[in-house]
Every structure is written in structure tokens, then in C-alpha cells.
């Protein structure tokens, strides 16, 4: 079954399908605001601010590499434009420019789920790849609740692109003395180690992100947002042709962040609550 999946992932039509999905989301986002702007109650609210939080990430390798969750920080600038209120839904487009620390952290275990002890260092073997990206998500956003004073629940989804900056490896054992998979079943459970010495090949990352959260607004202070978000990468960090080692090497991120926004432009309507 895995061999069939590998062939499908290496097939060019599958890659084209991912790109089509990404382009579809881009088209949807950029047509979202103009398409609905003449339907509901007009808004012309522009807000800017900043955000920060924690990013939990891994890389979906095929062949599979056992992993835990890599933990890093993320933060940057936030922008929001509210175009209308359609019935009870508050329609907006949001965007961010973020500095993000992502990557993967390997789970190096024995068949008994015990840490693998390196014979040279006497320590449990650990490997982690830290990668730095500039991530730019653009979302179509729907909110329900108060706009100026009080709480509002929101949901947002859209495309995201990432630009690779640098990477760093954290490894507590000499590469030449790593523990292999022994014929008696001891040692590592996985023999897949090619990724440990491979540099990033594709500098541009792209995919789909979506999240939901809660916003508190005050007319004299601004807007405070708490959000949980998931990102699924449609691109690969390594080549995935028939000549390449990995058929799949895409990111998955879980992000929890806080955002503060202040209004630059606000619709003049005393009925807005």
C-alpha cells in the first residue's frame, strides 16, 4: 500500500493538483471582499498590529520518519480590513507577515519504545532540525458577535506562502557513531536517516492555513485576539521525483497565538456595537 502511495505522490498530476488547490484558495481570497461588499451593511474598517505565539511543527516524510513535535516561536505584523456585515456575519480579509521557527524533532526509539543510548556518548540520541521562515498568510475571515465593544468569535481560512531563511541542526552524538537498526531487532526502529544530512532544496513553501478564535474589542484600547491555527503544506522541502529519496516532505504546523490590533480607519455608524 505504501509503495502505491509513493508512486502517486511522485506523479506529476498530483503535484499539479496541489498547485491548483493553492491557486484556487488564492483566487477565492482575493475575490472574497469585492464579491460580498455590495450585499450587506457596508464597513470600511482598517486595523494593524502585531502578533506572537508558539508554533508546533513536523515534516511528513515518505518514507516515514518517527517524530515528536518541534517547538518554536512565531511573531510578526498583522493587518485586517472589514468590508461588510452580512446578516450576523462580519466579513473581513486579514493578512500577516511573520517570522517563524519551525522544523522537525525525531523520536529515536528502540522497538520497546525506549530511548536509544549512543555507545560513544552514553546519552539518549537526539536530533532536531531548526528552520527559519518568513510566512505570509492571507485569510478570508468571518466573525460573529460584537465589533466595537465586547467579544466576537471568528473563523478564517486561506493560502500561505513561506520563504526559507536558514536552518540549524541540533544533534548530541557524532554522526559516524549513530546507532543503526541491528539484525536482532535492537537499536533504532527506523533506518531512515537520509534527511539528517540533507539541506533544504526548495526555498519556497506554500499551503493552506485555517484557524478560529476569540476576539475582545474596546473602542479606546483596540482588539485582542486569541487564536488556534493549523497549516498544511502543499509543497515539499526536498525533491520528490523518481530519482529523489523522499516522495513527500511537507510541513504541518499547529500555532497558538495572541494578536493585538488598533484601528487606523473606522466606519462612522453609531449603530455599530
GUKOLPA-729112 format. One record per residue (C-alpha): residue in one letter; x, y, z. Coordinates in steps of 0.02 Angstrom, whole numbers, padded with zeros to 5 digits, always signed. Layout:
! residues N
aXYZ;...
//
This chain:
! residues 273
x+00000+00000+00000;x+00141+00120+00045;x+00227+00085-00122;x+00067+00132-00216;x+00052+00291-00113;x+00234+00331-00150;x+00205+00316-00338;x+00052+00428-00328;x+00147+00560-00233;x+00288+00558-00360;x+00166+00579-00504;x+00165+00750-00585;x-00027+00763-00592;x-00031+00750-00402;x+00090+00896-00389;x-00014+00995-00513;x-00169+00958-00410;x-00086+01033-00255;x-00040+01188-00353;x-00218+01203-00420;x-00286+01192-00242;x-00168+01330-00187;x-00214+01441-00336;x-00399+01411-00303;x-00382+01471-00124;x-00284+01623-00182;x-00420+01667-00307;x-00555+01640-00175;x-00472+01756-00050;x-00439+01898-00172;x-00617+01891-00239;x-00697+01869-00068;x-00709+02051-00015;x-00766+02130-00181;x-00892+01990-00208;x-00989+02024-00048;x-00957+02209-00021;x-01120+02263-00103;x-01232+02135-00018;x-01237+02178+00168;x-01207+02328+00281;x-01054+02423+00221;x-00898+02430+00328;x-00733+02518+00297;x-00626+02469+00447;x-00437+02453+00434;x-00334+02388+00580;x-00149+02348+00602;x-00049+02273+00744;x+00066+02132+00794;x+00056+01951+00846;x+00158+01819+00936;x+00143+01639+00989;x+00206+01461+00984;x+00224+01351+00830;x+00219+01160+00845;x+00279+01079+00685;x+00338+00922+00598;x+00376+00863+00423;x+00277+00723+00341;x+00413+00616+00262;x+00384+00470+00146;x+00471+00351+00186;x+00410+00390+00362;x+00524+00465+00494;x+00465+00444+00676;x+00445+00616+00755;x+00383+00714+00902;x+00329+00895+00891;x+00458+01030+00858;x+00427+01185+00964;x+00472+01361+00907;x+00416+01542+00915;x+00321+01642+00786;x+00277+01827+00777;x+00255+01974+00662;x+00138+02106+00591;x-00050+02089+00569;x-00171+02179+00454;x-00361+02172+00441;x-00490+02253+00329;x-00676+02234+00371;x-00785+02260+00218;x-00963+02221+00274;x-01085+02139+00393;x-01193+02011+00303;x-01339+01968+00418;x-01245+01917+00578;x-01079+01879+00492;x-00940+02008+00495;x-00837+01987+00335;x-00654+02034+00328;x-00488+01998+00244;x-00335+01977+00356;x-00150+01958+00320;x+00010+01933+00418;x+00197+01941+00390;x+00278+01825+00519;x+00449+01765+00572;x+00428+01580+00614;x+00542+01448+00691;x+00485+01278+00627;x+00565+01111+00584;x+00560+00932+00646;x+00615+00834+00801;x+00650+00649+00782;x+00593+00513+00901;x+00742+00394+00909;x+00674+00242+01000;x+00701+00054+01017;x+00564-00072+00973;x+00516-00064+01158;x+00488+00125+01144;x+00642+00159+01249;x+00770+00295+01207;x+00917+00236+01102;x+01078+00256+01202;x+01227+00305+01098;x+01380+00196+01133;x+01502+00340+01114;x+01418+00472+01222;x+01315+00362+01337;x+01168+00480+01310;x+00997+00455+01228;x+01014+00503+01046;x+00927+00665+00997;x+00909+00750+00829;x+00819+00912+00787;x+00817+01024+00633;x+00777+01208+00665;x+00720+01306+00512;x+00677+01490+00499;x+00545+01555+00378;x+00455+01715+00337;x+00273+01661+00324;x+00138+01765+00238;x-00041+01702+00262;x-00193+01789+00186;x-00364+01743+00255;x-00548+01764+00219;x-00623+01793+00391;x-00799+01777+00461;x-00843+01838+00635;x-00998+01831+00744;x-01026+01946+00892;x-00978+02123+00942;x-00874+02235+00829;x-00830+02382+00942;x-00856+02330+01123;x-00863+02150+01182;x-00825+01976+01119;x-00826+01903+00945;x-00797+01725+00885;x-00709+01708+00717;x-00655+01582+00587;x-00530+01612+00447;x-00451+01513+00306;x-00336+01548+00160;x-00170+01519+00071;x+00001+01542+00149;x+00174+01558+00072;x+00338+01539+00164;x+00513+01598+00118;x+00658+01497+00188;x+00794+01597+00278;x+00911+01474+00364;x+00925+01310+00457;x+01022+01235+00601;x+01048+01056+00660;x+01047+01002+00843;x+01123+00829+00868;x+01202+00762+01028;x+01302+00619+00951;x+01435+00601+00816;x+01352+00557+00652;x+01476+00417+00618;x+01433+00331+00783;x+01242+00338+00768;x+01152+00181+00822;x+01088+00079+00673;x+00947-00047+00659;x+01025-00212+00716;x+00978-00379+00641;x+00920-00443+00811;x+00788-00304+00820;x+00882-00193+00941;x+00942-00017+00908;x+00835+00107+00811;x+00663+00061+00749;x+00688+00162+00590;x+00831+00151+00466;x+00779+00313+00378;x+00918+00439+00414;x+00950+00522+00244;x+00856+00679+00299;x+00982+00711+00438;x+01119+00763+00315;x+01010+00843+00179;x+00997+01032+00163;x+00833+01113+00112;x+00814+01105-00076;x+00652+01202-00106;x+00662+01375-00028;x+00480+01420-00062;x+00345+01338+00042;x+00158+01353+00010;x-00002+01280+00078;x-00171+01308+00160;x-00200+01377+00336;x-00357+01393+00440;x-00398+01441+00617;x-00528+01500+00741;x-00525+01603+00898;x-00599+01735+01010;x-00580+01924+00999;x-00611+02055+01132;x-00635+02235+01073;x-00639+02402+01163;x-00662+02567+01067;x-00523+02657+01163;x-00398+02515+01179;x-00411+02408+01023;x-00435+02224+00985;x-00359+02073+01074;x-00367+01904+00986;x-00328+01727+01044;x-00318+01601+00901;x-00278+01420+00865;x-00222+01384+00687;x-00171+01236+00578;x-00063+01242+00422;x-00044+01103+00295;x+00097+01121+00169;x+00065+01076-00012;x+00247+01095-00062;x+00398+00989-00015;x+00564+01042+00061;x+00654+00907-00040;x+00638+00849-00219;x+00507+00716-00250;x+00545+00648-00423;x+00579+00463-00454;x+00765+00498-00433;x+00744+00578-00261;x+00747+00487-00094;x+00586+00560-00022;x+00418+00556-00109;x+00346+00676+00020;x+00422+00805+00137;x+00290+00936+00178;x+00260+01039+00334;x+00119+01032+00461;x+00106+01171+00590;x-00006+01196+00741;x+00001+01377+00800;x-00069+01460+00955;x-00051+01649+00956;x-00106+01814+01030;x-00137+01967+00921;x-00163+02150+00960;x-00243+02267+00831;x-00281+02452+00835;x-00393+02544+00712;x-00323+02659+00579;x-00493+02685+00496;x-00664+02654+00569;x-00838+02659+00492;x-00938+02806+00558;x-01100+02725+00612;x-01166+02745+00790;x-01272+02588+00771;x-01119+02476+00764;x-01096+02389+00931;
//
